[in-house]
Amino acid sequence: MKFEFTGKPLLAALTSAAVLAGCASSAIVPQPRAPHAPPPQQQQQPVRSSTGSVTVPIGQPVRSELPAPRGTLDPGFRRPPAGLSDRINGLWRAFPGKTGIAIQRIDGEWEFSERGGDLFPQQSVSKLWVTMAVLDAVDQGRLRLDQMVRIGPDDLAVFHQPLAARVLAEGSVTMSVRDLIETAITHSDNLANDSLLRTVGGPDAVRRFIANKGLGSIRFGPGERLLQSGTAGLTWQQSYSRGRNFQAARAALPDATRKAAMDNYLANPVDGASPSAIASALTRLARGTLLSPESTEYLLGVMSRTKSGPRRLKGGLPPGWQFLHKTGTGQDYKGMTAGYNDIGIATAPDGTRYAIVVMLGNTTSPIPARMSLMQAVSGAVAEFHGR
């Protein structure tokens, strides 16, 4: 394992905190240092690594954009609390399957990870990038939150899409971009997300947003229908969007076809992202450097209302902590799940914020064990906070 000092600007954190006051975020206010005392110097320290642990820093070493903070800071500002990285390493080593973990102090200067640079299937975590691309278009005046979008039977997606029942019952549904964002993020509705994706300009528009913002190792796939059919070994047909037609077609495939498709997906996920890149993106979102102040506040508010995964990372935080997040869960094949994730921003009672990312690339562990791992990770962050 390895950790680095990110050198992110404290002023950006303070500015973001002021903007996001409604989202229970805050930063640390430094005390003045005597004029003769030089500012503390950046340094890097190695942390014990284990065989097989691959950790990649967030891009290249980051140059400080502002002078280093001066005065008395809490001990956890520049480096992880003693023992936290070892605790996370132990949890990571003990859990079967390909696991990635990244933790970053948003109002600080450190990040560490396990397999932080590897690509993991995102699944519904990628809905976050769709919404960000939409809000960026709103910031640029190309879309409006009150813009109406029509959704018809030919737009239906696959798997979790509660909105589909309304479309089928009413023939079509018209919803605002704002309502589609709420539905896509808080309920992880695939139809709402694909409708936003179509409205913003398709997968290429989201990829341009990721590239233009320099988010690093984050891929965006072809959309829910093509992603899921490709993972299963199917060629998409719109009839798969009705009832359980997709599951029936998938079950009729030869086992060799399903296995080859799943193996190919896991080896090179078209929607893959690295835990460190996601943690960095969450930090930048919280600091207000990805979207306008209004869009930042709005998105963090939406993420605070996420309904899915209450027993994943959120379940490990003690009373008084707040958590804004997005989950993602992939298809199962013979007891193995291709992607079981939770990513989010945890805020301590004193306002200190942490980006926490846990991604299970492939695991056969039962769901309670997966949730227990995630709770242990977030619980460790809370336990060691302030040490």
Secondary structure, DSSP 8 states (H G I E B T S, - for coil): -EEEE----HHHHHHHHHHTGGGT----------TTS--------B----TT-----SSS----SS----S---TTTTS--TTHHHHHHHHHHHS-SEEEEEEEETTSSEEEEESTTS-EE-GGGGHHHHHHHHHHHHHTTS--TT-EEEE-GGG--SSS-THHHHHHHHS-EEEEHHHHHHHHHHS--HHHHHHHHHHHTSHHHHHHHHHHTT--SB---S-HHHHHHHHHT----GGGGSTTHHHHHHHTS-HHHHHHHHHHHHHS-TTEE-HHHHHHHHHHHHHT-SS-HHHHHHHHHHHTT--S-TTTGGGGS-TT-EEEEEEEE--EETTEES-EEEEEEEE-TTS-EEEEEEEEEEB-S-HHHHHHHHHHHHHHHHHHTT-
